Amino acid sequence: MATREVGRVGLPLMNIVRMKGVPILQQLEMEECLLRTSSDNWCIINDGTDSPTIVMGISGKPAELVEISPVLEDKIPVIRRFTGGGTVIVDHGTIFVSFICNKDAVADVQPYPRPIMSWSSLLYRKVFQGIADFRLRENDYVFGHRKFGGNAQSITKSRWIHHTSFLWDYETRNMSYLKLPKRAPEYRLARDHLDFICPMKDHLSRSDFINKTIDAASSHFSVSSTIKPPSNLKFTPNSRLLTEQELEAAAMKSFQ
Amino acid sequence: MALRMWASSTANALRLSSVSTRPHFSPLSRCFSSVLDGLKYANSHEWVKHEGSVATIGITDHAQDHLGEVVFVDLPDVGGSVTKATGFGAVESVKATSDINSPVSGEIVEVNSKLSETPGLINTSPYEDGWMIKVKPSNPSELESLMGSKEYTKFCEEEDASH
């Protein structure tokens, strides 16, 4: 069992990394590297990403999830990430928050999807207390019945990552690049994207959200800011950009 | 939690399920997970059945129950190798990918191709149709450090009780 490093108040240490506008692929590669090669706890916050990008989960099939023709025409990058879950289109209006933890650092949470999801919802409940009707609904963060945050996880033997893309704001036209997924939460009730999601900006500012999230994390961890996490040049990440050829092949196959 | 512990103890006392019978999930049995005699178990919740020169590997009923509905399985290719206590693949369930770790080291001689089309076999038949890989063990003595059914049952009870 790994030694549990503790801060002054007996809480496990957590490094907070605040970024702004970092490309989502770079963020995902950093996260997977930290999950697999670090033994510390991390909270990665990326305030917006540089350009609109579609991000699928590990088993995502482009032909089922993405409108390939306009994506190719408009040169929208499509990434398959290392975590599970569904498809999102992210841009400068998306705020990303990721928790990478040793399972022993959150010892009362079993390292399985639902307990981790539940733990995360308790943390974010503190963020939105008195601000909005926040809930974890199936596996989404919602205000009422509208989703504003999507979650995904990866769980190893002794560590896990829970990461979220928060829709602080979004371009409505970008949602037209995404198809209605076959696998959808029941509460979605076949609503199309614009009827299903809502922006967070109506409730609080970007900086307030980020600061409140760090405050909420500090009730579980002894947090300290870190400028840049270590990199491991020997690590090969699994998240990757799909090529045009792969997208074209997927489109061709779907017509057969 | 008390009901789960009682049910688990009862299952253990009854030595529920055997290697030769398919586990039968009655409404009561959904309160606890089945553990088969004759298999060996890792503390990361994989099982291994050693028959002759081949070891078959999968994840336990406890694991599939905690993971939720499995929607995707990522398995290695035949001819590759696995190392004890390290990952060889992953399952996707809910919104998570979860590593699958090998209880033993060796060469992969067969991979369950049914899981690509029907990953839910891991949930419905974790010890039979949901097997993942077959391995030729390079060091059969590694099996001795794994848990038997009684020890694994107790391990699961303690793990669930501590959370």
Boltz contact constraints between the chains, C-beta under 6 A:
constraints:
  - contact:
      token1: [A, 58]
      token2: [B, 92]
      max_distance: 6.0
  - contact:
      token1: [A, 58]
      token2: [B, 97]
      max_distance: 6.0
  - contact:
      token1: [A, 59]
      token2: [B, 72]
      max_distance: 6.0
  - contact:
      token1: [A, 59]
      token2: [B, 92]
      max_distance: 6.0
  - contact:
      token1: [A, 83]
      token2: [B, 97]
      max_distance: 6.0
  - contact:
      token1: [A, 84]
      token2: [B, 92]
      max_distance: 6.0
  - contact:
      token1: [A, 84]
      token2: [B, 95]
      max_distance: 6.0
  - contact:
      token1: [A, 84]
      token2: [B, 96]
      max_distance: 6.0
  - contact:
      token1: [A, 84]
      token2: [B, 97]
      max_distance: 6.0
  - contact:
      token1: [A, 85]
      token2: [B, 95]
      max_distance: 6.0
  - contact:
      token1: [A, 108]
      token2: [B, 163]
      max_distance: 6.0
  - contact:
      token1: [A, 110]
      token2: [B, 163]
      max_distance: 6.0
  - contact:
      token1: [A, 112]
      token2: [B, 66]
      max_distance: 6.0
  - contact:
      token1: [A, 113]
      token2: [B, 94]
      max_distance: 6.0
  - contact:
      token1: [A, 113]
      token2: [B, 96]
      max_distance: 6.0
  - contact:
      token1: [A, 139]
      token2: [B, 95]
      max_distance: 6.0
  - contact:
      token1: [A, 151]
      token2: [B, 95]
      max_distance: 6.0
  - contact:
      token1: [A, 152]
      token2: [B, 95]
      max_distance: 6.0
  - contact:
      token1: [A, 153]
      token2: [B, 95]
      max_distance: 6.0
  - contact:
      token1: [A, 153]
      token2: [B, 96]
      max_distance: 6.0
  - contact:
      token1: [A, 154]
      token2: [B, 97]
      max_distance: 6.0
  - contact:
      token1: [A, 155]
      token2: [B, 96]
      max_distance: 6.0
  - contact:
      token1: [A, 155]
      token2: [B, 98]
      max_distance: 6.0
  - contact:
      token1: [A, 156]
      token2: [B, 99]
      max_distance: 6.0
  - contact:
      token1: [A, 157]
      token2: [B, 44]
      max_distance: 6.0
  - contact:
      token1: [A, 157]
      token2: [B, 101]
      max_distance: 6.0
